[in-house]
Structures are given as C-alpha cells and as structure tokens.
Amino acid sequence: MPPVGERNLRTLFVVLLSLSVCSLARAAENDQDGWQYTLTPYLWLPTISANLNFQPPAGGGAPSVDAGPTDWLKLLNGAALLSGSVSNGAFSLHGDFIWLSLESDDDKVVGVRDGVHIPVDASLNLSTETDFDGLSWTLAAGYMLQQTERSSVEILGGVRYFGMDVETSWNLELDIESPNGGVALPAQGSIGDEVKLWDGIVGVRGHVAIGDGRWYVPYYLDVGTGDTDLTWQAMTGLSYSYGWGDLMLVYRHLDYDEGADKLLDSLALSGPAFGARFRFQ
C-alpha cells in the first residue's frame, strides 16, 4: 500500500487510543475504585508455516522458500510474549506483544521466478538457511456488551502491527538456468527483505463458565485488513480461576496473507499456549 494508507491506519490508531482513554477517564469520574488491571505472561508453542517470496536479485531469479511447518523448538533463538489490559466499567484497553527470533537450516529452494515458475530438484540443494525475526503487537479498545458471573461478551476495535525481517542464503550444486538459456538463480547466494504491516482489526472476546465451579472457556476472535489482504486470529481453551487471577491452557492461531506477489505470501502460527493472568486493582 502507498504511504498514505499507512498514515491513515496510524491516524485510526491514535483516534481509537484517544477515545479509549477519554472513555476510561469519564468512567473513572463516576467510580474512582473501578480500575481493573491484568497482566499475562505466557508461553506459546506454535507450528510455523510460511511461504516467502523475494524480489529478484540483480541479474537473477528469486527463490520461493517454504519454511514450515516445523517444530518450533528447533527454530527458536529467542522469544518474548506478554499481554495486558486496563478497564473501568464497560470500557477497556487491551494490548498483546509477540517477538520471535527463528532460524531454519533445513529449508529447500523449491523454485525460481524468471517469467515462469522453474522447479528446482530437491537433490540439487546442498544447504539453505532462513533467518526470521518477527514482531507483532495488537492494541484494541473494548466495550463490554454483556457480563454476568457465568459469561461475558466484549467487542473490540483497534490495530495490529507486524514487522518481519527475513534473510535466506542458499547453496546449490549448480546454477539454475531459465528457458532462454540465462542464469535464473546462481548456485550460491543470499537475499533478504523486510515488511512493516499495519492493519485495522475488529473482534470479540469473552468467556463461558463450566458448571458452578471455577472452570471456564475463554474465547477470542479478530479479523482485519490494511497493508495485508487479510489477517485474523482465534483462540479458545480452558481456564481455572483463583483469587489472584487465572491459569489458562488454550489453542491459538494467527494468520497473515499479504498476497501472492508480496514478500509475505502467507504466514500461519498455530499451537497451544499456557499462561497466568494476574489481576490487580
């Protein structure tokens, strides 16, 4: 998207944040003891599937690399995951932060683009490595539509940022030639690119109690667009409530689709997550 689109999304973010702060401030005038805070450190163990397309290097083609699905423990270099919220009455503000650093040395160059798709026999691959650093954070304002001791329904609106820096280096047995006889992809080389994506999102979150005890089912769903064709996220699972907060075991999916002609053709992270949500007043 052109820079104007990114400026519009940033403007939307500022407006949503301002409205949320004003709403919370008005609620605080009526109930000075109504502020509620949560902080949730968590561990997410996703299977990561990515299809990445690079712009052609000078004088050659572009490798199309499939980096997953792969066991995340084999790829992980570092991670930080944290979410939190602040609320007063029916109004709330939610944030979620994800940073992942991954490295895969088992990738294969499966094709190049030089006017047409040119397959690369897997036997020609000697070594291919992909380094991936990704940052995603979500900020959304919420309004509680319904809340009882047994269930809640909250609508959300906000923005999600995703930044990714990826580099692939390859080592083949020989150069890959194009149909016209030129070199589509040299036997050795590397190429990298980055994306910075802003998307507006809308969603819903809440919980449903199980029986009369402390167990309940949390749920979350959002969908958005902007710099991507589509991004969406879903989560559900089980949680147990204590006096200080909650322990949660959930399954979470985060999906990005930037388009077939962009660097981030598709990216999906799916897997279980475990966290402890601490409540404060």
C-alpha positions in Angstrom: 0.0 0.0 0.0 1.1 3.6 -0.5 2.4 5.6 2.4 -0.9 7.4 2.6 -2.6 4.1 3.6 -0.1 3.6 6.5 -0.7 7.2 7.6 -4.4 6.6 7.7 -4.0 3.5 9.8 -1.8 5.3 12.2 -4.4 8.1 12.4 -7.0 5.4 13.2 -4.8 4.0 15.9 -4.4 7.5 17.5 -8.2 8.1 17.3 -9.0 4.7 18.9 -6.5 5.3 21.7 -7.8 8.8 22.4 -11.4 7.6 22.5 -10.4 4.7 24.8 -8.5 7.0 27.2 -11.4 9.5 27.2 -13.9 6.8 27.9 -11.9 5.4 30.7 -11.4 8.8 32.2 -15.1 9.5 32.1 -15.8 6.2 33.8 -13.2 6.9 36.4 -15.1 10.2 37.3 -18.1 8.1 38.4 -16.2 5.3 40.0 -12.8 6.0 41.4 -12.4 2.5 42.7 -13.4 0.8 39.4 -10.0 0.5 37.8 -9.1 -3.1 36.9 -5.7 -4.3 35.5 -4.5 -7.6 34.2 -1.0 -8.8 33.1 -0.5 -12.1 31.4 3.0 -13.6 30.6 2.5 -16.7 28.5 4.3 -19.3 26.5 3.1 -20.1 23.0 4.3 -23.3 21.2 3.2 -22.8 17.6 3.8 -24.7 14.5 5.0 -22.1 12.0 4.2 -22.3 8.3 5.4 -19.6 6.0 5.6 -19.1 2.2 8.0 -16.3 1.4 8.6 -14.6 -1.9 11.6 -12.3 -2.5 12.2 -9.6 -5.1 14.6 -10.9 -7.8 18.2 -10.2 -7.1 20.1 -8.2 -9.8 20.7 -10.4 -12.8 18.8 -13.5 -11.5 15.6 -15.0 -10.4 14.0 -15.2 -7.0 13.9 -18.3 -4.7 10.5 -19.3 -3.3 11.1 -20.9 0.1 8.8 -22.9 2.3 9.9 -22.5 5.9 7.4 -24.8 7.6 5.6 -26.4 9.2 8.5 -27.2 11.5 9.0 -28.0 15.2 9.4 -24.5 16.8 11.9 -25.7 19.4 14.3 -26.5 16.5 13.9 -23.0 15.1 13.7 -20.8 18.2 16.6 -18.4 19.0 14.6 -16.1 21.3 11.0 -15.1 22.3 9.0 -12.6 24.4 5.3 -12.8 24.8 3.1 -10.6 27.1 -0.5 -9.3 27.1 -2.4 -7.0 29.4 -5.4 -4.8 29.9 -6.8 -1.9 31.8 -10.6 -1.4 32.3 -13.1 0.7 34.1 -16.8 -0.1 33.9 -17.7 -1.3 30.4 -14.7 0.3 28.7 -11.3 -1.3 28.4 -7.9 -1.2 26.6 -6.1 -4.4 25.6 -2.5 -5.0 24.4 -0.6 -8.0 23.2 3.1 -8.2 22.3 4.9 -11.1 20.5 8.6 -11.2 19.5 10.1 -14.3 17.9 13.6 -14.9 16.5 13.9 -18.1 14.4 16.5 -19.8 12.3 15.9 -22.8 10.0 18.7 -24.6 8.3 16.6 -27.4 6.7 14.8 -25.3 4.0 14.9 -26.2 0.3 14.8 -23.9 -2.7 11.8 -25.2 -4.5 11.5 -22.8 -7.4 12.6 -19.5 -9.0 10.6 -17.0 -11.0 12.0 -15.8 -14.3 8.9 -15.1 -16.2 7.7 -18.6 -15.4 7.9 -20.9 -12.4 11.0 -23.1 -12.7 11.2 -26.1 -10.4 14.4 -27.0 -8.5 15.1 -30.7 -7.9 15.5 -31.3 -4.1 18.7 -33.3 -4.8 20.4 -30.1 -6.0 20.0 -28.5 -2.6 23.2 -28.6 -0.5 22.2 -26.2 2.2 19.6 -23.4 2.6 19.1 -21.3 5.7 16.5 -18.8 6.6 16.7 -16.3 9.5 13.4 -14.8 10.6 12.8 -12.0 13.2 9.2 -11.1 13.7 7.4 -8.6 16.0 3.7 -8.4 16.4 1.7 -6.2 18.7 -2.0 -5.5 19.0 -3.7 -2.6 20.7 -7.5 -2.6 20.9 -10.3 -0.7 22.7 -13.2 -2.8 24.1 -16.7 -2.3 25.2 -18.5 -4.9 27.4 -21.9 -5.8 25.8 -22.8 -8.4 28.4 -21.3 -9.6 31.7 -22.5 -12.0 34.4 -20.9 -14.3 36.8 -21.1 -17.1 34.2 -20.3 -15.4 30.9 -19.2 -12.2 29.1 -19.2 -10.7 25.6 -16.9 -7.8 24.7 -16.5 -6.2 21.3 -13.1 -4.8 20.2 -11.7 -2.4 17.6 -8.1 -1.5 17.1 -4.8 -2.0 15.2 -2.2 -4.7 14.8 1.4 -4.1 13.7 3.5 -6.8 12.2 7.2 -6.3 11.3 9.3 -9.0 9.8 13.0 -9.2 8.7 13.9 -12.4 6.8 17.0 -13.5 5.0 17.7 -16.7 3.1 21.0 -18.0 1.9 21.3 -21.0 -0.4 23.9 -23.3 -1.7 23.1 -25.5 -4.8 25.1 -27.9 -6.7 24.9 -25.8 -9.9 23.3 -22.7 -11.4 19.6 -22.9 -12.4 19.0 -21.9 -16.0 15.9 -20.2 -17.4 14.2 -21.4 -20.6 16.0 -18.8 -22.6 19.4 -20.2 -21.5 20.3 -17.5 -19.0 21.0 -18.0 -15.3 17.8 -17.8 -13.3 19.4 -18.5 -9.9 23.1 -18.7 -9.2 24.3 -21.8 -7.3 25.3 -19.7 -4.2 23.8 -16.5 -2.9 21.6 -14.8 -0.3 18.7 -12.4 -0.4 16.8 -10.6 2.3 13.8 -8.3 2.7 11.6 -6.9 5.4 7.9 -5.9 5.8 6.2 -3.4 8.2 2.4 -4.0 8.1 -0.4 -2.1 9.8 -3.9 -3.5 9.8 -7.1 -2.3 11.4 -9.0 -5.1 13.3 -12.4 -5.8 14.8 -13.2 -8.6 17.1 -14.9 -10.2 20.0 -13.7 -11.8 23.3 -15.2 -13.2 26.4 -15.8 -16.4 28.5 -18.4 -19.0 29.3 -18.4 -20.8 32.7 -18.4 -24.6 33.0 -20.9 -25.7 35.7 -20.8 -23.9 39.0 -17.1 -24.2 39.7 -14.0 -22.2 38.8 -13.5 -23.6 35.3 -14.5 -21.6 32.2 -13.9 -21.4 28.5 -12.2 -18.2 27.2 -12.6 -17.2 23.6 -11.2 -14.6 21.3 -11.6 -13.8 17.6 -10.5 -10.9 15.4 -10.2 -10.1 11.7 -8.6 -7.2 9.9 -7.1 -5.8 6.8 -5.0 -2.9 5.7 -1.4 -3.4 4.5 -2.3 -7.2 4.3 -5.1 -8.7 2.2 -6.3 -10.4 5.4 -5.2 -11.1 8.9 -7.1 -13.0 11.5 -6.6 -14.5 14.9 -8.6 -17.0 17.0 -8.2 -18.5 20.5 -10.1 -20.8 22.8 -9.4 -23.3 25.5 -9.8 -23.9 29.3 -9.1 -21.6 32.3 -9.2 -22.0 36.0 -9.9 -19.0 38.3 -8.1 -18.3 41.5 -8.4 -15.3 43.8 -5.3 -13.7 42.4 -6.1 -14.4 38.7 -6.3 -17.3 36.3 -4.3 -20.2 34.8 -5.1 -20.8 31.1 -4.4 -23.5 28.6 -5.6 -22.5 25.1 -5.1 -23.2 21.4 -4.2 -20.1 19.4 -4.0 -19.4 15.6 -2.6 -16.2 14.0 -2.7 -15.8 10.2 -1.4 -13.3 7.7 -1.9 -13.1 3.9 -0.1 -10.3 2.2 -0.7 -11.6 -1.3 1.0 -13.9 -3.7 3.1 -11.1 -5.3 4.4 -9.8 -1.9 7.2 -11.0 0.4 4.8 -12.5 2.9 2.7 -14.7 0.7 1.3 -16.4 3.8 2.2 -16.9 7.4 0.4 -19.1 10.0 1.2 -19.8 13.6 -0.9 -22.4 15.3 -0.4 -24.2 18.6 -1.1 -24.5 22.3 -0.4 -21.6 24.7 -0.1 -21.6 28.5 -0.3 -18.5 30.6 -1.0 -17.0 34.0 -3.2 -13.9 34.1 -2.7 -11.7 37.2 -5.5 -9.3 38.3 -4.9 -6.0 40.1 -7.0 -3.1 41.3 
